[in-house]
Amino acid sequence: MLIGRVSIAHPVGLAPMEEHTSLPFRLLCKQFGASFVCTERIDAADVAKRDKRALKLLSTTPGERPAAGQISGADPAVMAEAARVVVEQGFSIVDLNFECPIKRLHNRGEGGALMADPPAIGRIVAAVVKAVDIPVTLKIRSGPDAERETAVEIAQLAEQAGAGAVDVHARSVAQAYVGGPDWSVIRRVKEAVSFPVLGSGGIREPGDVVRFLQETGADGVAIGRGCLGNPWIFQQARSLVLGGSTMAAPTHNDRARVLLQLVESEFEFYGNYLALKRLPRVSCYFAKFLPEFAAFRDAVQSVRNFQDFKRLVRSHFV
Ligand SMILES: Cc1cc2nc3c(=O)[nH]c(=O)nc-3n(C[C@H](O)[C@H](O)[C@H](O)COP(=O)(O)O)c2cc1C
């Protein structure tokens, strides 16, 4: 698949997830075969001001390319300026978030609030396309709620405005993350536009990826919660999609090794203080398969540095 000039090797990639898709996590997903990755959503106003925290979230390295940096906002000029910063940081693609359901954004008319205003999205996309020379993509939902499906109209307007692809999360904004996704909206979008259509929602097993691609006709699939603590899903799904065989599930030993690799790079990237704050969430996704998960979850609260954590993992993942 080609998004603008950017070539994507196969259809299985990583969905952006706030607080989860850190640079270390994205690199891990690449290592396991994700064909594309994206940062979490970052406020365009902060990015445009080159706020320190926003720039940290917009860190990238050549090893994760092709990678997208994702911004959200409602003001075309601010979005255009933020997109220029995404380019400066070294990303291959700038992704515009029109899907986030959180109230704070909604009240500002940003993120998912814009799913009710397709022409506004068209104007933002046009302004950003004009501002940068890398592909511009957008992340949308089916519509604001179950009664209003605006995804098709938005995808068409975005294509006319020069976007390189659309990524549809097959739930409405009102649904947030609850309830089954309705993949049929992705097929309707795919039939209405000529640029690449990616989609997400409800992928939990490698086999779901194959079913998703068949049912929707989409060019790609972004795996969300199904890869948390489980980057193996990328190599398993890629193998199925490319006609290979089913791969064996990871052992406890594999899980321990990969978790330690991820956490070590989180300590390097964030420093001790922030890495410790993130540690329970990052590690519990990997540990939820353990028979003694509850004991691990309690013990991780007392970890003070990476050495402590190594000892904890060695004593639980046996
Ligand atoms: C905790 C969490 C955070 C998310 N953050 C973002 C985000 O920052 N930007 C975005 O475009 N989508 C975000 N999403 C949506 C995912 O990219 C994806 O579309 C969705 O999770 C797919 O559904 P699934 O988790 O059922 O597979 C988030 C999802 C979750 C669960």
The ligand as a Tripos MOL2 file, in Angstrom:
@<TRIPOS>MOLECULE
LIG
   31    33     1     0     0
SMALL
NO_CHARGES

@<TRIPOS>ATOM
      1 C1         -6.6250    3.5400   25.8280 C.3       1 LIG1
      2 C2         -6.8700    3.9730   24.4130 C.ar      1 LIG1
      3 C3         -6.3240    5.1550   23.9590 C.ar      1 LIG1
      4 C4         -6.5540    5.5870   22.6430 C.ar      1 LIG1
      5 N1         -5.9590    6.7350   22.2070 N.ar      1 LIG1
      6 C5         -6.1100    7.1010   20.9090 C.ar      1 LIG1
      7 C6         -5.4030    8.2270   20.4020 C.ar      1 LIG1
      8 O1         -4.6340    8.9010   21.1030 O.2       1 LIG1
      9 N2         -5.6010    8.5500   19.0900 N.ar      1 LIG1
     10 C7         -6.4380    7.8070   18.2670 C.ar      1 LIG1
     11 O2         -6.5760    8.1400   17.0940 O.2       1 LIG1
     12 N3         -7.0800    6.7390   18.7300 N.ar      1 LIG1
     13 C8         -6.9340    6.3550   20.0160 C.ar      1 LIG1
     14 N4         -7.5590    5.2230   20.4560 N.ar      1 LIG1
     15 C9         -8.3510    4.3970   19.5140 C.3       1 LIG1
     16 C10        -7.4800    3.3160   18.8720 C.3       1 LIG1
     17 O3         -6.5350    3.8890   17.9930 O.3       1 LIG1
     18 C11        -8.3110    2.3130   18.0680 C.3       1 LIG1
     19 O4         -9.0090    2.9630   17.0570 O.3       1 LIG1
     20 C12        -9.2860    1.5260   18.9320 C.3       1 LIG1
     21 O5         -8.7060    1.1770   20.1710 O.3       1 LIG1
     22 C13        -9.6900    0.2840   18.1780 C.3       1 LIG1
     23 O6        -10.4930   -0.5030   18.9430 O.3       1 LIG1
     24 P1         -9.9860   -1.8090   19.7500 P.3       1 LIG1
     25 O7         -9.1700   -1.3410   20.8970 O.co2     1 LIG1
     26 O8        -11.2990   -2.4310   20.1510 O.co2     1 LIG1
     27 O9         -9.2060   -2.6740   18.7890 O.co2     1 LIG1
     28 C14        -7.3470    4.7990   21.7640 C.ar      1 LIG1
     29 C15        -7.8790    3.5870   22.2270 C.ar      1 LIG1
     30 C16        -7.6510    3.1720   23.5360 C.ar      1 LIG1
     31 C17        -8.2310    1.8710   23.9810 C.3       1 LIG1
@<TRIPOS>BOND
     1     1     2 1
     2     2     3 ar
     3     2    30 ar
     4     3     4 ar
     5     4     5 ar
     6     4    28 ar
     7     5     6 ar
     8     6     7 ar
     9     6    13 1
    10     7     8 2
    11     7     9 ar
    12     9    10 ar
    13    10    11 2
    14    10    12 ar
    15    12    13 ar
    16    13    14 ar
    17    14    15 1
    18    14    28 ar
    19    15    16 1
    20    16    17 1
    21    16    18 1
    22    18    19 1
    23    18    20 1
    24    20    21 1
    25    20    22 1
    26    22    23 1
    27    23    24 1
    28    24    25 2
    29    24    26 1
    30    24    27 1
    31    28    29 ar
    32    29    30 ar
    33    30    31 1
@<TRIPOS>SUBSTRUCTURE
     1 LIG1         1 GROUP 0 **** ****
